[in-house]
Amino acid sequence: MLRLILLLCGFSFMLQAQPLRLITVIEPPVSYLDSHGKAVGFAVEVVQAIQKELGDKTLIEVMPEARAIYIARTEPNVVLFSFSRTAERENEFYWIIPLVQKSWAVYALNSNPIQIETLEQLKEVTSIGVVRGDIREEWFTNLGFKNLSKSVNHQQNLNRLLAGRLDLIAYESQGIRHLLQEESVSLDTVRPVFLLRQSNVYLLMSKTGTSPELAERWKMAADKIRRSGAQQFIAEKWQLQLKHFQEMDTEVQNGVLVFK
């Protein structure tokens, strides 16, 4: 019995001793890589403000959605952003602070006359592009969709749509605009054909093996940043940048960047 207790204590110590990891995904303009390969974006700046409050210098890792969510589900001390808060995920993670509100839609080439009015009609489409590990893949799968075509990232999805290899892709307005501009493709090349839902996007932390005390420290620091107006300032700065450089209309609500 004593040996078992010692083994359990040692395992617990190993979990607590595991270093913190900060992981994000490519979701422009919330988080993406600049021309130097550095993580930038609205959410990146909010997280960096929280790190400064905590005195934390952990480097931000960028990786595909599927790998990021797997690590956050299976490893301790993982801070992850920005991911949608859903009923299915509610008890899997510590939800630290809201960052963004956005709308999901399916997009087609403007030259494609397709009209979609219901989810049942959407199930009859030949192919809908989604990203592996992205919340939209999970959402469609839970609704019984069998016509999903999976890519490793949203850029690949868009390129497949532009090449005529997909009928539709699932994404959001700010992301599709950013990708089109990066590819120097006219914004009216694609159009939304069906609005799927609204999504609240968070900074979160892994629950498996992560001490509640660590999660609470991050939550307290995040709340302080929000109450101080620092998150509001960052959001308003990005609101102006997006309007000026991308002609993108947004709202700011208590530090949360709301995409229309």
N, C-alpha and C positions, 0 to 999 in steps of 0.2 A: 504493500500500500504506500509506504514512504517513497519507494522508488517511482511509483506512478505519479505521486504528487510532485516529486522533483522534476519528472519528465514534463508534466503539464506546465509547471512554473517556467521551465526552460523554454518551452514552446511559446508561452505567452510573452516572455522576454524577447524572443526572436522577432515576434510580430511587432512589438513596440519599438524594437531597435531598427526595424527596416526603415530606410530613409524615405522622406516624403518625395512623391512624384507629382509634377504638374503636367497634365496632358490636355491638349486641345486638338481640334480637327480643322480642316479647311472649310470655313463657312463665311466667305467674304460678304459684307465688310466687317463682320463681327470678329472673326479671327482668320488670318491668312498669312502667307509668307511674302515679304517684300522682295525687291530685286536682289537683295543681298542674302536671302534665305533666312531672314529674321522674322520671328512671329510678331505681327502687328494687328491692330484692329481695335474696335471699341471694347470688346470683352477683355482683350489682352491688357489694355490700359487699366481697366477696373481691377483685374486680378493683380497687376503690378502695384496698384495703390494699396490693396489689402496686404500684399507681401511686405511693403514698406512699413505699414502699421505694425506688422508682426516681427519685423526684423528678419524676414526670411529671404534667402537668396537662391532658392531652388530654380534651376533653369527650366523653361517651358519646353516640353517636347511636343512635336506635331506628328500625328500619325493618322492612318485611315480610321473611319468610324468603327468598323467591326473590331479591330484590334484594341482601340481605345476603350470601348464599352466592355470588352472581355476582361481587360486588365482591371478595370474599375470594379467589376463584379467578383473578381477572384483574388485580388491582392489588397493588403492593407495600406493605409496612408497614401491613397491616391486622390488627388484633387483633379476634377475633370470639368471641362467646359467647352462649348456651351451645348447642353443637351435638354431636350424637351421633358417636362414633368408630366407623366401620365399615371393613370391608376395602376397599370401593370408594374410600373417602376417605383411606385410610391414607397414601398417598404424595403427596397433594395439598397437605398442610398440615404445619406444625410443631405438634405437640401439646404444649401448655405444661403443663397441670395438670388432673387430674380434679376435677369440681365436684359432680356429682349422679349418682345411679343411680336409674332409674325403670322402670316397666313400661308397655308399650303395650297398649291394648285397644281393641276396638270397642264403642261404646255405642249403646243403643236407648232409646226412650221406655219407661218401665215398663209402659205400657198395651199395648205391642207384644209379642205372645206369641212372637216369633221365637226359635228355638233354633239355635245354631251350634256344631258339634262339630269341624269340620275346615276347613282353608283352602279346599278344593274347594267346600264348601258356601257359604263366604263369597263365592266367585266368582260364585255364582248369584243373589246379592242384587241388586236393581234398582239401588241407588245407595249408595255409601259416600263420605261427605264427608271430604275431605282438604284440607290447605292447600298452596297452590303454593309449592314450594321447601322444604317441610318434609321431614324424613327419611322420614316414613311414606309420603309420595307416592312418593318414590324407591324405597322398599322394596317397596311394592305393585307398582309398574311393573316392577321387575326380576323379580317373580314372575309377571308376565303378566296382571295384573288389568286388565280392560277396563271395569269398572263404577265408576270413580272420578269423583266430582263435586267440582270444585275451587273453593275459596273463597280470599279474600285473607288471612283470619285465622281463628283458632279461635272468636272471638266470633260471626262471621258463620255459621260452621259450626253452632254450637250453636243459633243463632236459626232456622236452616233446619230443624234437627232438631225443635225445639219447634213449629214451624209445620207439621210433617208433610210437608215437602218433601224429606226424606232418610230413608232406612230406618235407616242407621247412620252414626256418625262415628268416626273414628280419633283417639284422644287418649290422655291418661294421667290417673290418678286425681286427682293434686293440681291439675292444670289445670282439669279439669271441675268440681271442687268450688269452686274459686275463681270461675269464671265464673258458676256457678249462684248463688252467694252475691251476686255483684255485681248479678245480675239479680233478686235477691230471689225466686228460684225454689226450691222445696223440693228438698233433696238427693235424695229418693227419686223424683223425676220421671224420672230416667234410671237405667239399670242397665248394668253391663258384661255383654256376652253372649259374648265370646271373648277370651282373653288371647293377645296376639300374640308378644311377646318382651320381654326385659330390655334396657335401653339404658344405656351409660356415656356421660356427657355431659361435655364438656371446654371449657376455654378454649384457643383455638387461634390460630395466626397464618398469614397467607398465605405461600406459598412463592415465588410468581412475583415475581422481582425483589427479594425481601426478603433482606437479608444474613443468613447464619447467625449472625453475631456479635450482631445485634439480637435474633434469636430466643433465643439463648443467654442474653442479659442478662435477658430476660423470664422465661425458665425458671429461672434462678438465683434471681431475686427471688421467684418463685412458690414455689420449693422452700424458700426461707428462711422465708417466711410460714407455710408448712405445718409445717416443723420447729419453729418457735417456738411453735406452738400457737395462733397468731392465727386461722387458718382453722378450727380446731376450735372455738374460742370463738364465732366468727360462726355456725358451723353449729349449735352447741348453743343459742345465743340464738334462732335461727329455729325450731329444734325446739320450744322452749317456746312461742313465739308461735303457731306453727301448731296446737299442741295446745290452747292456751287460746282462741284466737279462731276457729279453724276445725274443731276436734275432729279434727285430722288426725294420725295416728300416723306417726312417722318414726324412723329410726335414724341415728346419726352414727358413721361409720367412718373414722378418721384424717382428719377434716376434710371428708369427703364426706357429703353429705346423701342418705340412702337413703329413697326413698318406697316404701311398701308397696302 
